[in-house]
Amino acid sequence: MKILVTGSAGFIGFHLTKKLLERGDVVVGIDNINNYYDVNLKYARLAETGIDKVAENWNKPIASTKYPNYNFIRMNLEDKDAIKNLVLNEQFDNICHLAAQAGVRYSLENPYAYIDSNIVGFLNILEAARDNNIKHLVYASSSSVYGGNTKMPLSTADSVDHPISLYAATKKSNELMAHVYSHLFNIPTTGLRFFTVYGPWGRPDMALFLFTKSILENRPIQVFNYGNMTRDFTFINDIIEGVIKVIDKPAKPTIDANPDPSSSNIAPYKVYNIGNSNPVKLLDYIEAIENELGKKAIKEFLPMQPGDVPYTEADVSDLVRDFGYKPTTKVQDGIREFIKWYKQFYNID
């Protein structure tokens, strides 16, 4: 299978690319390598897949020195012509679209970046899929689309009409845009609402990375909502397993006369949650990090940040029904894997 992976220097994109290459798929990865967080980490991920720093050049394919079935191109999603020509020339079977401007909190500071990347960029991907007979477009949505919803667990059967961040609004928009293109042009699309992904090679702006770094450096960690937060932390390996199962099974219209919002009887369209379904209190998560590091955190308790929610829990019943699969990694095991990677990557004894 020939697959385009957007965001292939990102956290989830890197892990997905590696797994697809290992199973023998032909992959072209694209990423703009922006400076939302440390670009050296992005280049290090690329190096793990045999792409050297020449990747700093724009719109030029770089062949992997490790995987003969992999090429990487530094490219902007907003570059309509570059995206269109890439998909036309490569004739992909599937697209897995993971590139986006991430981060709920950053969307309060730089809203235009989210519209450019997450709306305009996604439209360019949809248009390219429309013109080139793509068999399945899988794209990253987010648990943040649930916004103000308070009924738990959060289900894809529920309405998601009350986002509380621009980031969430762009992800909800992606789901709506995907349905339109599925309906009008018969492109199978599947959206994946990821729940708080963590693990080795993770993002430096995420809690596990921030907490680990601060504890090791004897600096205070910021604990929002005074610690009254609960998250459905989901380990990266579980996420990747789910993404690949979904890629291999294109969406189809449901035969249900009154489908819930996650499916459609007029389009090959589906949305799934991918979460651990085992929410963990933030203070317990911090304690697990402390236990693994053998060191106590200095906690700075702060109010809830704008755009954030106090509790998430994924209902993955349709994922279990359609794929016989659900994430299973225990948080303590996932944290152990992350800290092992972190110490090795940053040469910490």
C-alpha positions as CSV (number, residue, x, y, z in Angstrom):
1,M,0.0,0.0,0.0
2,K,1.2,3.5,-0.8
3,I,0.4,6.0,1.9
4,L,0.9,9.8,2.4
5,V,1.5,10.6,6.1
6,T,1.2,14.3,6.9
7,G,2.9,15.5,10.0
8,S,5.5,12.7,9.8
9,A,8.0,14.6,11.9
10,G,5.4,15.0,14.7
11,F,4.8,12.8,17.7
12,I,2.1,10.6,16.3
13,G,3.1,10.9,12.7
14,F,6.7,9.7,13.4
15,H,5.5,6.6,15.2
16,L,2.9,5.8,12.5
17,T,5.4,6.3,9.7
18,K,7.9,3.9,11.4
19,K,5.2,1.2,12.0
20,L,3.9,1.5,8.4
21,L,7.5,1.2,7.0
22,E,8.2,-1.8,9.2
23,R,5.2,-3.7,7.8
24,G,6.3,-2.9,4.2
25,D,4.1,0.0,3.1
26,V,5.5,2.6,0.8
27,V,5.3,5.9,2.6
28,V,5.8,9.6,1.7
29,G,5.9,11.8,4.7
30,I,5.5,15.6,4.7
31,D,5.9,18.1,7.6
32,N,6.6,21.8,7.7
33,I,8.9,21.4,10.8
34,N,7.6,24.5,12.4
35,N,9.0,25.9,15.6
36,Y,5.9,25.5,17.8
37,Y,8.2,23.4,19.9
38,D,11.9,22.4,19.6
39,V,12.7,21.6,16.0
40,N,15.7,19.5,17.1
41,L,13.3,16.9,18.5
42,K,11.5,16.8,15.1
43,Y,14.8,16.4,13.3
44,A,15.8,13.7,15.7
45,R,12.6,11.8,14.9
46,L,13.3,12.2,11.2
47,A,16.8,10.9,11.7
48,E,15.3,7.7,13.4
49,T,13.6,7.0,10.0
50,G,16.8,7.7,8.0
51,I,16.1,11.3,7.0
52,D,19.1,13.6,7.5
53,K,19.1,17.4,8.1
54,V,19.0,18.1,4.4
55,A,15.2,18.0,5.1
56,E,15.6,21.7,6.0
57,N,15.1,22.4,2.3
58,W,11.6,23.0,1.1
59,N,9.6,20.8,-1.4
60,K,12.5,18.5,-2.2
61,P,12.1,14.7,-1.7
62,I,14.7,13.2,0.6
63,A,15.2,9.4,0.4
64,S,15.6,7.6,3.7
65,T,18.9,5.9,4.3
66,K,17.2,3.3,6.5
67,Y,14.0,2.5,4.7
68,P,14.1,2.1,0.9
69,N,10.3,2.5,0.9
70,Y,10.3,6.0,2.5
71,N,10.7,9.6,1.2
72,F,10.3,12.8,3.2
73,I,9.4,16.3,1.9
74,R,9.4,19.5,3.9
75,M,6.1,21.0,2.8
76,N,3.4,23.4,4.0
77,L,-0.2,22.2,4.1
78,E,-1.2,25.7,3.0
79,D,0.8,25.4,-0.2
80,K,-2.1,24.3,-2.4
81,D,-0.2,23.7,-5.6
82,A,2.6,21.7,-3.8
83,I,0.0,19.4,-2.1
84,K,-2.0,19.0,-5.3
85,N,1.1,18.1,-7.4
86,L,2.4,15.7,-4.8
87,V,-0.8,13.7,-4.6
88,L,-1.2,13.8,-8.4
89,N,2.3,12.6,-9.1
90,E,2.5,9.9,-6.3
91,Q,-0.9,8.3,-6.8
92,F,-1.4,7.3,-3.2
93,D,-3.8,4.6,-2.1
94,N,-4.5,6.2,1.2
95,I,-3.8,9.4,3.1
96,C,-3.3,9.7,6.9
97,H,-3.6,13.3,7.7
98,L,-2.0,14.0,11.1
99,A,-0.4,17.4,10.5
100,A,-2.1,20.3,12.3
101,Q,-1.3,23.3,14.5
102,A,-1.6,21.6,17.9
103,G,-2.3,22.9,21.4
104,V,-5.4,24.2,23.0
105,R,-3.7,27.0,25.0
106,Y,-1.6,28.3,22.1
107,S,-4.8,28.9,20.1
108,L,-5.6,31.8,22.4
109,E,-2.3,33.5,21.4
110,N,-2.1,32.7,17.7
111,P,-5.5,31.9,16.3
112,Y,-4.6,32.5,12.7
113,A,-2.1,29.7,12.7
114,Y,-5.0,27.3,13.4
115,I,-7.1,28.5,10.6
116,D,-4.2,28.4,8.1
117,S,-3.0,24.9,9.1
118,N,-6.2,23.2,10.3
119,I,-8.8,24.6,8.0
120,V,-7.0,25.8,4.8
121,G,-4.5,22.9,5.0
122,F,-7.3,20.3,5.5
123,L,-9.2,21.7,2.5
124,N,-6.1,21.3,0.4
125,I,-5.9,17.6,1.5
126,L,-9.6,17.1,0.7
127,E,-9.2,18.7,-2.7
128,A,-6.2,16.5,-3.5
129,A,-8.1,13.4,-2.4
130,R,-11.1,14.4,-4.5
131,D,-9.0,14.6,-7.7
132,N,-6.9,11.5,-7.2
133,N,-9.1,8.5,-6.3
134,I,-7.9,8.2,-2.8
135,K,-9.3,5.0,-1.3
136,H,-9.4,6.2,2.3
137,L,-8.6,9.4,4.0
138,V,-7.9,9.0,7.8
139,Y,-7.5,12.3,9.7
140,A,-6.7,13.3,13.3
141,S,-9.6,14.9,15.2
142,S,-9.4,15.4,18.9
143,S,-11.1,14.7,22.2
144,S,-11.2,18.5,22.6
145,V,-14.3,18.6,20.2
146,Y,-16.4,17.5,23.2
147,G,-15.8,21.0,24.7
148,G,-18.5,21.7,27.3
149,N,-20.0,18.2,27.3
150,T,-20.3,16.8,30.8
151,K,-22.0,13.4,30.2
152,M,-19.3,10.7,30.7
153,P,-17.9,8.7,29.1
154,L,-17.6,11.0,26.1
155,S,-19.3,9.2,23.2
156,T,-19.1,9.7,19.4
157,A,-22.9,9.3,19.5
158,D,-23.1,12.6,21.4
159,S,-23.5,16.1,19.9
160,V,-20.3,18.2,19.8
161,D,-21.6,21.6,19.2
162,H,-20.1,23.5,22.1
163,P,-16.3,23.8,21.6
164,I,-14.4,25.9,24.1
165,S,-11.2,26.6,22.2
166,L,-10.5,27.6,18.6
167,Y,-8.4,24.4,18.3
168,A,-11.4,22.3,19.1
169,A,-13.5,24.3,16.7
170,T,-11.1,23.6,13.8
171,K,-11.2,19.9,14.6
172,K,-15.0,19.8,14.6
173,S,-14.8,21.8,11.3
174,N,-12.6,19.1,9.9
175,E,-15.2,16.4,10.7
176,L,-17.9,18.5,9.0
177,M,-15.7,19.2,5.9
178,A,-14.8,15.5,5.7
179,H,-18.5,14.5,5.6
180,V,-19.2,17.0,2.8
181,Y,-16.4,15.5,0.6
182,S,-17.4,11.9,1.5
183,H,-21.0,12.7,0.4
184,L,-20.3,14.7,-2.7
185,F,-17.2,12.8,-4.0
186,N,-17.6,9.4,-2.4
187,I,-14.2,9.6,-0.6
188,P,-14.2,7.3,2.4
189,T,-13.1,9.4,5.4
190,T,-12.5,8.4,9.0
191,G,-11.8,10.9,11.8
192,L,-10.0,9.8,15.0
193,R,-10.6,11.7,18.2
194,F,-7.4,11.1,20.1
195,F,-7.4,11.3,23.9
196,T,-4.3,12.8,25.7
197,V,-1.6,10.9,23.9
198,Y,1.7,10.3,25.7
199,G,4.9,8.2,25.3
200,P,8.4,8.2,24.0
201,W,9.3,11.0,21.5
202,G,6.3,13.0,22.9
203,R,5.7,16.7,22.6
204,P,7.6,19.0,24.9
205,D,4.4,21.1,25.6
206,M,2.5,18.1,27.0
207,A,2.2,17.4,30.7
208,L,4.4,14.2,30.9
209,F,7.3,15.9,29.2
210,L,6.9,19.2,31.2
211,F,6.6,17.4,34.5
212,T,9.5,15.1,33.9
213,K,11.8,17.9,32.8
214,S,10.9,20.2,35.7
215,I,11.2,17.4,38.4
216,L,14.6,16.4,37.2
217,E,15.7,20.1,37.1
218,N,14.3,20.7,40.6
219,R,11.9,23.3,39.3
220,P,8.2,23.6,40.3
221,I,5.5,22.0,38.1
222,Q,2.3,23.9,37.2
223,V,-0.7,22.0,38.4
224,F,-3.9,23.5,36.9
225,N,-7.3,23.6,38.5
226,Y,-5.5,23.0,41.8
227,G,-5.0,19.4,40.8
228,N,-8.7,18.6,40.2
229,M,-8.2,17.3,36.7
230,T,-8.7,13.8,35.3
231,R,-7.5,12.7,31.9
232,D,-7.9,9.6,29.7
233,F,-4.2,9.2,29.1
234,T,-3.5,7.0,26.0
235,F,-0.2,5.4,25.2
236,I,1.3,6.1,21.8
237,N,1.6,2.4,20.9
238,D,-2.1,1.9,21.5
239,I,-2.9,4.9,19.3
240,I,-0.8,3.6,16.4
241,E,-2.3,0.2,16.6
242,G,-5.8,1.8,16.3
243,V,-4.8,4.1,13.5
244,I,-3.4,1.3,11.4
245,K,-6.5,-0.9,11.9
246,V,-8.6,2.1,10.8
247,I,-6.4,2.8,7.7
248,D,-6.9,-0.8,6.6
249,K,-10.7,-0.6,6.8
250,P,-12.2,2.3,4.7
251,A,-15.4,3.8,6.1
252,K,-18.7,2.8,4.6
253,P,-22.2,4.4,4.8
254,T,-24.3,3.0,7.6
255,I,-27.7,1.3,6.8
256,D,-29.2,2.9,9.9
257,A,-32.1,5.2,8.9
258,N,-31.2,7.6,11.8
259,P,-27.5,7.4,12.2
260,D,-25.8,9.1,15.2
261,P,-23.4,12.0,14.5
262,S,-20.3,9.6,14.1
263,S,-21.6,7.9,11.0
264,S,-23.7,8.7,7.9
265,N,-26.3,6.9,5.7
266,I,-25.4,9.2,2.8
267,A,-21.6,9.1,2.8
268,P,-18.7,6.7,3.5
269,Y,-17.9,8.5,6.7
270,K,-17.0,7.6,10.3
271,V,-15.6,9.1,13.5
272,Y,-14.1,7.1,16.4
273,N,-12.7,7.8,19.8
274,I,-9.3,6.4,20.5
275,G,-8.7,6.5,24.3
276,N,-7.7,4.3,27.1
277,S,-11.2,4.4,28.7
278,N,-9.5,4.4,32.1
279,P,-9.3,8.0,33.3
280,V,-6.5,8.9,35.8
281,K,-6.5,11.8,38.3
282,L,-3.8,14.3,37.5
283,L,-2.3,14.0,41.0
284,D,-2.1,10.2,40.6
285,Y,-0.4,10.7,37.2
286,I,2.2,13.1,38.9
287,E,2.7,10.5,41.6
288,A,3.4,7.8,39.0
289,I,6.1,10.1,37.4
290,E,7.6,10.8,40.9
291,N,7.7,7.0,41.6
292,E,9.5,6.3,38.3
293,L,12.0,9.2,38.8
294,G,12.5,8.4,42.5
295,K,12.0,12.1,43.2
296,K,9.2,14.4,44.5
297,A,7.7,17.2,42.5
298,I,7.5,20.8,43.7
299,K,3.9,21.6,42.9
300,E,2.6,25.1,42.1
301,F,-1.2,24.9,42.2
302,L,-3.0,27.2,39.7
303,P,-6.6,27.9,38.5
304,M,-8.0,26.2,35.4
305,Q,-6.7,27.6,32.1
306,P,-9.1,29.1,29.5
307,G,-10.1,26.5,26.9
308,D,-9.3,23.5,29.2
309,V,-11.7,20.9,30.6
310,P,-11.6,19.2,34.0
311,Y,-12.4,15.6,33.0
312,T,-12.1,13.4,29.9
313,E,-13.1,9.7,29.5
314,A,-13.5,8.0,26.1
315,D,-16.3,5.6,25.2
316,V,-14.6,3.3,22.7
317,S,-17.5,0.8,22.2
318,D,-17.7,1.4,18.5
319,L,-13.9,0.8,18.1
320,V,-14.3,-2.5,20.0
321,R,-17.4,-3.4,17.9
322,D,-15.8,-2.6,14.5
323,F,-12.2,-3.7,15.1
324,G,-12.2,-5.9,18.2
325,Y,-9.7,-3.5,19.7
326,K,-9.2,-1.1,22.5
327,P,-6.1,0.5,24.1
328,T,-4.8,-1.5,27.1
329,T,-1.4,0.0,28.3
330,K,-1.5,0.9,32.0
331,V,-0.4,4.5,32.7
332,Q,2.5,3.4,35.0
333,D,3.9,1.2,32.2
334,G,3.6,4.0,29.7
335,I,5.3,6.5,32.0
336,R,8.1,4.0,32.6
337,E,8.7,3.8,28.8
338,F,8.6,7.5,28.4
339,I,11.1,8.2,31.2
340,K,13.4,5.5,29.9
341,W,13.4,7.2,26.5
342,Y,13.7,10.7,28.0
343,K,16.8,9.9,30.0
344,Q,18.4,8.1,27.1
345,F,17.6,10.9,24.6
346,Y,18.9,13.7,26.9
347,N,21.8,11.7,28.3
348,I,20.6,11.7,31.9
349,D,21.9,9.1,34.3
